[in-house]
Amino acid sequence: MDHDVKNTVTIASAKDTTGFALYAGSVVCSECHKDIYDSAIHTQHYLTTRPASAEYIKGSFEQGKNFYAYAFNIVVAMEKSDSGFFEVGYFNGVAGISKRIDIVVGSGAKGQTYITRHKNKLYQLPVSYFTSAHNWANSPEYPTHPVIFNRPITSRCLECHTTYVEQIPTPNHSQEEFSQNIIYGIDCEKCHGPGAKHVAYQTQNPKNTISKYIINPAKFTRQQSLDLCGLCHGGKLDKTKPSFMFVSGDKLSDYFQKSTLTVDSADIDVHGNQLGLLSISKCFRNNTAMTCITCHSSHENERGNIELFSQRCIACHNNRQNHTCKMSNEIGSAIKENCIDCHMPLRPSKTITELLPGNAKPTAALIRSHHIAIYPKETKKILDIFKLNKYGGDKHGALK
């Protein structure tokens, strides 16, 4: 799409860019951008919120596998019926509370949590799903006694997990309320801006190949690009204006207090502040053009493709740039397959922790650190794996 950056900022800054009617929805986008749409719907971004259905809920509803026991006589069961999916609280075998799952939060790559609607208010439910354990778990930082079903969901939560949710004005700063008008997931219009006006214009002017009334992030400045990703991947941000007012191309500092970012990576959680970790990385500081999309394609599901990401590392770290890995001679050509485990290892999250059945302490989700650095212990692990490979193992260290 050809769109001037100056015009992009003008569109993004005009406050007629908020409102459900201004959004077209990605299904409409797919009519002209089918290949991109067909790819994007498989990304973790797109799947980060979906309406509750068997397609999206990952946990089992099979009898015997569908419950989380808080105590011998306090159980929350996951049940389904013709009217939907429910979390049902039992005390001494008697159902005392039942709440329908209305919204699924999380693609399931690490886990999922669930939201119920009561009139116009949204609440997180007590039981989540923890993917690595293939089990139901107590929701992150949720109390285990008493078991509650009413932790409020805020607009700031939704701002990072949806493209747009219409808020209903509430008096006296009471709990936030939301209409049924929701654009689930991080969809096309989260990055390209509300598209209804664009769709109307292009439909009426099909021969005009210069796109109008739409934002092209490919033409952003570095800071605009970082601000867009930083909205959700910039750590805890204290908003100074209502949620969903920020639009792609805006300055994050116009809507949130400036971050007092620590330079100690140990204080930055691997979940939710990838930008903070990236910003203290030598790669980032030495490359003034580097942004999140230098390594990530927002339109494709590349999760777990370590070799692909490694090739992107090697695009800068190579003989031509006179900047190669010091382990190249020891590891050989196989180094092209995996820079990531050495320099961006998996680390436990401090915020995404879930209490599994029978455990006394929560288990942390392992998330790849975006602090690109040298980790001697991780390097040793990788070298040991390659030594095993040399003497009869595979590239993952398993003996043949």
C-alpha positions as CSV (number, residue, x, y, z in Angstrom):
1,M,0.0,0.0,0.0
2,D,1.4,3.4,-0.9
3,H,0.8,5.8,1.9
4,D,2.8,8.8,2.9
5,V,4.1,8.7,6.5
6,K,3.1,12.3,7.1
7,N,-0.5,11.5,6.1
8,T,-0.3,8.4,8.2
9,V,0.5,10.4,11.3
10,T,-2.3,12.9,10.5
11,I,-4.8,10.1,10.2
12,A,-3.6,8.3,13.3
13,S,-3.7,11.5,15.4
14,A,-7.2,12.6,14.4
15,K,-9.5,11.5,17.2
16,D,-12.2,10.5,14.8
17,T,-10.2,7.3,14.5
18,T,-11.9,5.7,17.5
19,G,-15.3,4.1,17.3
20,F,-16.5,0.7,16.4
21,A,-18.2,1.9,13.2
22,L,-14.9,2.9,11.8
23,Y,-13.6,-0.7,11.7
24,A,-14.2,-3.0,8.8
25,G,-13.0,-6.3,10.3
26,S,-10.4,-8.6,8.8
27,V,-12.9,-10.7,6.9
28,V,-13.6,-7.7,4.8
29,C,-9.8,-7.1,4.4
30,S,-9.5,-10.6,3.1
31,E,-11.6,-9.8,0.0
32,C,-8.6,-7.9,-1.4
33,H,-5.7,-9.3,0.7
34,K,-6.6,-13.0,0.9
35,D,-3.1,-14.4,1.0
36,I,-2.1,-12.2,3.9
37,Y,-5.3,-12.9,5.7
38,D,-5.0,-16.6,5.2
39,S,-1.6,-16.5,6.8
40,A,-2.3,-14.0,9.5
41,I,-5.2,-15.9,11.1
42,H,-2.7,-18.6,12.2
43,T,-0.5,-16.2,14.1
44,Q,-0.4,-15.8,17.9
45,H,-1.4,-12.2,17.5
46,Y,-4.6,-13.1,15.7
47,L,-5.4,-15.8,18.2
48,T,-4.7,-13.9,21.4
49,T,-8.5,-13.4,21.9
50,R,-11.3,-15.4,20.3
51,P,-14.9,-16.0,21.1
52,A,-15.3,-19.2,23.1
53,S,-15.7,-22.3,21.0
54,A,-14.3,-25.9,20.8
55,E,-12.0,-24.7,18.1
56,Y,-10.2,-22.3,20.4
57,I,-10.4,-23.7,23.9
58,K,-7.4,-26.0,24.3
59,G,-8.2,-27.8,27.6
60,S,-10.0,-31.1,27.9
61,F,-13.7,-31.3,28.9
62,E,-13.5,-35.0,29.1
63,Q,-14.8,-36.5,32.4
64,G,-11.9,-37.0,34.8
65,K,-9.7,-34.5,33.0
66,N,-12.0,-31.5,33.2
67,F,-11.4,-30.1,36.7
68,Y,-9.1,-28.3,39.1
69,A,-9.3,-29.2,42.8
70,Y,-8.5,-26.4,45.2
71,A,-9.2,-28.7,48.1
72,F,-10.7,-32.2,48.6
73,N,-14.2,-30.6,48.7
74,I,-13.7,-27.5,46.5
75,V,-13.5,-28.2,42.8
76,V,-14.0,-26.1,39.7
77,A,-15.1,-28.2,36.7
78,M,-14.9,-27.3,33.0
79,E,-18.3,-28.3,31.5
80,K,-20.0,-27.9,28.2
81,S,-23.6,-28.0,27.1
82,D,-25.7,-26.8,24.2
83,S,-25.6,-23.3,25.6
84,G,-21.8,-23.1,25.8
85,F,-18.7,-23.8,27.9
86,F,-18.7,-23.2,31.6
87,E,-16.5,-23.1,34.7
88,V,-18.6,-24.6,37.5
89,G,-17.7,-24.3,41.2
90,Y,-18.5,-27.3,43.4
91,F,-18.5,-27.5,47.2
92,N,-18.9,-31.0,48.7
93,G,-20.0,-32.2,45.3
94,V,-22.8,-29.6,45.0
95,A,-22.6,-27.0,42.2
96,G,-22.7,-23.6,43.8
97,I,-21.7,-21.2,41.0
98,S,-21.6,-21.5,37.2
99,K,-20.1,-19.0,34.8
100,R,-20.0,-19.2,31.0
101,I,-16.8,-18.8,29.2
102,D,-17.4,-16.0,26.7
103,I,-13.9,-15.0,25.6
104,V,-10.7,-17.1,25.2
105,V,-7.5,-15.1,26.0
106,G,-4.3,-16.5,24.7
107,S,-3.4,-18.5,21.6
108,G,-2.5,-21.6,23.6
109,A,1.2,-21.4,22.8
110,K,1.9,-21.0,26.5
111,G,-1.6,-21.2,27.9
112,Q,-5.0,-19.6,28.0
113,T,-7.2,-17.8,30.5
114,Y,-11.0,-17.2,30.1
115,I,-13.4,-14.3,30.5
116,T,-17.0,-14.3,31.4
117,R,-19.5,-11.6,30.8
118,H,-22.1,-10.4,33.3
119,K,-24.3,-7.8,31.6
120,N,-21.8,-5.3,30.4
121,K,-18.9,-6.2,32.8
122,L,-16.2,-8.7,32.1
123,Y,-14.4,-11.0,34.6
124,Q,-11.5,-13.4,34.6
125,L,-12.4,-16.9,35.6
126,P,-10.4,-18.8,38.2
127,V,-9.2,-21.8,36.1
128,S,-6.8,-21.4,33.2
129,Y,-5.0,-23.8,30.9
130,F,-1.3,-24.4,31.1
131,T,0.0,-25.8,27.8
132,S,3.4,-27.2,28.8
133,A,1.6,-29.3,31.5
134,H,-1.4,-30.1,29.3
135,N,-3.5,-29.4,32.3
136,W,-5.9,-27.0,33.9
137,A,-4.3,-24.6,36.5
138,N,-5.2,-21.8,38.8
139,S,-5.2,-18.5,36.9
140,P,-2.0,-16.4,37.3
141,E,-1.8,-14.6,40.7
142,Y,-5.4,-15.8,41.5
143,P,-6.3,-16.5,45.1
144,T,-6.8,-20.2,46.0
145,H,-8.9,-19.4,49.1
146,P,-11.5,-18.2,48.7
147,V,-12.1,-19.3,45.0
148,I,-13.5,-16.2,43.2
149,F,-15.1,-15.8,39.8
150,N,-15.1,-12.0,39.7
151,R,-11.7,-10.5,39.0
152,P,-12.6,-7.4,36.8
153,I,-11.1,-7.2,33.3
154,T,-10.0,-3.7,32.4
155,S,-9.8,-1.8,29.1
156,R,-6.0,-1.9,29.4
157,C,-6.1,-5.7,29.5
158,L,-8.2,-5.7,26.4
159,E,-6.1,-3.1,24.6
160,C,-3.3,-5.6,24.4
161,H,-5.4,-8.6,23.5
162,T,-8.0,-7.2,21.1
163,T,-8.0,-4.8,18.2
164,Y,-10.9,-2.8,19.6
165,V,-13.6,-3.1,22.2
166,E,-16.4,-0.5,22.5
167,Q,-16.6,0.9,26.0
168,I,-19.8,2.0,27.7
169,P,-19.5,5.3,29.7
170,T,-19.8,4.6,33.5
171,P,-20.4,7.2,36.2
172,N,-18.1,8.0,39.1
173,H,-15.2,5.8,37.9
174,S,-17.1,2.6,38.6
175,Q,-16.0,-0.7,37.1
176,E,-15.6,-0.4,33.3
177,E,-18.3,-1.7,31.1
178,F,-18.1,-3.0,27.5
179,S,-20.6,-3.6,24.7
180,Q,-20.7,-6.7,22.5
181,N,-18.9,-4.8,19.8
182,I,-15.5,-6.5,19.9
183,I,-12.8,-7.0,17.2
184,Y,-11.0,-10.0,18.6
185,G,-7.3,-10.6,18.4
186,I,-4.5,-8.4,17.2
187,D,-6.0,-8.0,13.8
188,C,-5.3,-6.1,10.6
189,E,-6.6,-2.8,11.9
190,K,-4.5,-2.9,15.0
191,C,-1.5,-2.0,12.9
192,H,-3.1,-0.5,9.8
193,G,-5.8,1.6,11.6
194,P,-9.6,1.5,11.3
195,G,-10.3,0.5,7.8
196,A,-14.0,1.1,7.0
197,K,-13.3,4.4,5.2
198,H,-10.5,2.7,3.3
199,V,-12.8,-0.2,2.2
200,A,-15.5,2.2,1.1
201,Y,-13.2,4.3,-1.0
202,Q,-11.4,1.4,-2.6
203,T,-14.7,-0.4,-3.4
204,Q,-16.0,2.8,-5.1
205,N,-12.7,3.4,-6.9
206,P,-11.4,-0.1,-7.8
207,K,-8.9,1.2,-10.4
208,N,-7.1,3.5,-8.0
209,T,-4.1,1.5,-7.0
210,I,-2.8,4.1,-4.5
211,S,-4.4,3.1,-1.2
212,K,-6.2,5.8,0.8
213,Y,-7.4,6.1,4.3
214,I,-5.2,3.3,5.6
215,I,-1.9,3.2,7.5
216,N,1.2,1.5,6.1
217,P,3.5,0.6,9.0
218,A,6.2,-0.3,6.5
219,K,6.8,3.4,6.0
220,F,7.0,4.3,9.7
221,T,10.1,5.8,11.3
222,R,11.9,3.5,13.7
223,Q,10.3,5.2,16.7
224,Q,6.8,4.9,15.2
225,S,7.4,1.2,14.6
226,L,8.8,0.6,18.1
227,D,5.9,2.6,19.7
228,L,3.3,0.4,17.9
229,C,4.9,-2.8,19.2
230,G,5.6,-1.2,22.6
231,L,1.9,-0.6,23.2
232,C,1.6,-4.3,24.2
233,H,5.3,-5.4,24.4
234,G,6.7,-2.4,26.3
235,G,6.0,-3.5,29.9
236,K,3.7,-1.9,32.4
237,L,2.6,1.4,31.0
238,D,0.5,3.8,33.0
239,K,-2.0,5.4,30.6
240,T,-2.7,9.1,30.6
241,K,-5.6,8.9,28.2
242,P,-8.4,6.3,27.7
243,S,-7.6,2.9,26.2
244,F,-8.0,2.4,22.5
245,M,-7.2,6.1,21.7
246,F,-3.7,5.2,20.6
247,V,-3.7,4.4,16.9
248,S,-0.8,3.0,14.8
249,G,1.6,5.8,14.0
250,D,1.0,7.8,17.2
251,K,3.6,8.6,19.8
252,L,3.3,6.2,22.7
253,S,4.4,9.0,25.1
254,D,1.2,11.0,24.2
255,Y,-0.9,8.3,25.8
256,F,1.3,6.8,28.5
257,Q,3.7,8.0,31.1
258,K,7.3,7.6,30.0
259,S,8.9,4.4,31.1
260,T,11.6,4.5,33.7
261,L,13.2,1.5,32.2
262,T,15.8,-0.2,34.3
263,V,19.0,-1.3,32.6
264,D,19.2,-4.5,34.6
265,S,17.7,-7.3,32.5
266,A,17.0,-9.3,35.7
267,D,14.3,-6.7,36.6
268,I,12.5,-6.9,33.3
269,D,10.0,-9.7,32.9
270,V,10.3,-11.8,29.7
271,H,6.5,-11.6,29.3
272,G,5.1,-8.3,28.1
273,N,8.3,-6.3,28.0
274,Q,10.2,-7.7,25.0
275,L,10.9,-4.2,23.9
276,G,12.5,-3.3,27.2
277,L,14.8,-6.3,26.9
278,L,15.6,-5.7,23.3
279,S,16.5,-2.1,23.9
280,I,19.3,-3.0,26.3
281,S,20.7,-5.5,23.8
282,K,24.0,-4.6,22.0
283,C,22.4,-5.6,18.7
284,F,19.7,-3.0,19.1
285,R,22.0,-0.3,20.4
286,N,24.5,-0.7,17.6
287,N,21.9,-0.9,14.8
288,T,19.9,2.3,14.5
289,A,17.6,0.7,11.9
290,M,16.7,-2.4,14.0
291,T,13.0,-2.8,15.1
292,C,10.8,-5.7,16.1
293,I,9.9,-6.4,12.5
294,T,13.6,-6.7,11.5
295,C,13.2,-10.3,12.9
296,H,9.4,-10.8,13.1
297,S,6.9,-11.0,10.3
298,S,3.5,-9.9,11.7
299,H,1.6,-11.7,8.9
300,E,3.1,-15.1,9.3
301,N,3.2,-17.8,12.1
302,E,6.9,-18.4,12.4
303,R,6.8,-19.5,16.0
304,G,9.4,-22.1,16.9
305,N,11.2,-21.8,13.6
306,I,14.6,-21.4,15.2
307,E,16.5,-21.9,11.9
308,L,14.6,-19.1,10.2
309,F,15.3,-16.7,13.0
310,S,18.9,-17.7,13.0
311,Q,19.2,-16.8,9.4
312,R,18.0,-13.3,10.3
313,C,20.7,-13.1,12.9
314,I,23.3,-14.2,10.3
315,A,22.1,-11.5,7.9
316,C,24.0,-9.1,10.1
317,H,26.5,-11.4,11.9
318,N,28.6,-12.7,9.0
319,N,32.0,-12.5,7.4
320,R,30.8,-9.8,5.0
321,Q,30.0,-7.6,8.1
322,N,33.2,-8.8,9.8
323,H,31.1,-9.8,12.7
324,T,30.7,-13.6,13.2
325,C,30.1,-15.8,16.2
326,K,33.2,-16.8,18.1
327,M,31.9,-20.3,18.3
328,S,31.8,-20.7,14.5
329,N,35.0,-22.7,14.2
330,E,33.9,-25.1,17.0
331,I,30.4,-25.6,15.9
332,G,30.9,-25.4,12.1
333,S,28.2,-24.9,9.5
334,A,25.5,-26.1,11.9
335,I,25.7,-22.8,13.7
336,K,23.4,-21.5,10.9
337,E,20.6,-23.6,12.4
338,N,20.5,-22.2,15.9
339,C,21.8,-18.8,17.1
340,I,18.7,-18.4,19.2
341,D,19.1,-20.9,22.1
342,C,22.6,-19.5,22.8
343,H,21.7,-15.8,22.6
344,M,18.0,-15.6,23.4
345,P,17.4,-18.5,25.9
346,L,14.1,-19.4,27.4
347,R,13.6,-17.8,30.8
348,P,10.8,-18.2,33.4
349,S,8.2,-15.4,33.5
350,K,7.5,-13.7,36.8
351,T,4.0,-12.8,35.8
352,I,2.8,-15.8,33.8
353,T,2.8,-18.4,36.6
354,E,0.1,-20.9,37.2
355,L,-0.5,-23.3,40.1
356,L,-0.8,-26.8,38.8
357,P,-2.7,-29.5,40.7
358,G,-0.8,-30.9,43.7
359,N,1.9,-28.2,43.6
360,A,2.7,-25.9,46.5
361,K,4.3,-23.3,44.2
362,P,3.2,-21.9,40.8
363,T,5.0,-23.0,37.7
364,A,6.4,-20.3,35.5
365,A,5.9,-20.2,31.7
366,L,9.2,-20.3,29.9
367,I,9.4,-17.4,27.4
368,R,12.3,-16.6,25.1
369,S,14.3,-13.6,26.4
370,H,14.6,-10.7,24.0
371,H,17.8,-9.5,25.7
372,I,20.2,-10.6,23.0
373,A,23.4,-11.3,24.8
374,I,26.1,-13.9,25.6
375,Y,24.9,-16.5,28.1
376,P,28.0,-18.7,29.0
377,K,25.9,-21.4,30.6
378,E,23.6,-21.6,27.6
379,T,26.6,-21.7,25.3
380,K,28.1,-24.6,27.2
381,K,24.8,-26.5,26.9
382,I,24.7,-26.0,23.1
383,L,28.4,-27.0,22.8
384,D,27.6,-30.2,24.8
385,I,24.8,-31.0,22.4
386,F,27.0,-30.6,19.3
387,K,29.6,-32.9,21.0
388,L,26.9,-35.5,21.5
389,N,25.9,-35.1,17.9
390,K,29.5,-35.6,16.8
391,Y,29.8,-38.8,18.8
392,G,26.4,-40.3,17.9
393,G,23.6,-38.0,18.9
394,D,21.3,-35.8,16.8
395,K,21.5,-32.0,16.7
396,H,19.1,-31.8,19.7
397,G,21.4,-33.9,21.8
398,A,19.5,-37.1,21.8
399,L,21.7,-40.2,21.4
400,K,20.9,-42.1,18.2
